[in-house]
Amino acid sequence: MKKATFLLIITIMLTSLCGFAQCKQRFVYECAVQSKGAIFLKEFNTKFSSGNPQKHRVILNKGYMYTLQICNPSDSEYLDQNNSSQYTGLKVNSMLSLYDKNNNLLATTNKNVKFTFFCNRTDVYWIQIMPLSPKTTCAVGILSVVRR
């Protein structure tokens, strides 16, 4: 009987973990498909623990036009509605900024949800995602390349 109870508890825990991962991944997918005419390259799934900005390193190639966009779930509605797709989308609850390796700001979303950037030099760049509200718990940055 103890083995059956233990197996049931393990099964429930694993099922709930898989369900959470799928919902999170679905939100990333819904954010990525909103960039029409661009090829998805990378996601920057960011979780804010103390309201501090998160930095991500990326290498961009010379001669390409990139699109960077930010998406936030509407935190309370997103969690209350079981990750329903009607509550996801482009919200400006955080800001995405692009810096070169010398920490010079090249572009930022500011009050927009995305921007394009023409890369003049193949190099390491930094993408910083920063919450604009203390209620913001997570954000997704999407890097895409615009078709030539």
Protein Blocks (a to p, Z undefined) as FASTA:
>chain_A
ZZmmmmmmmmmmmmmmmmmmmmmmmmmmmmmmmmghiacfbdcddddfkopacddddddd
ehiacddddddddfklmmmnoopaklgccddfbccddddfkopafbdfklambdcdddfb
dcddddddddfbfklmbdcdddddddZZ
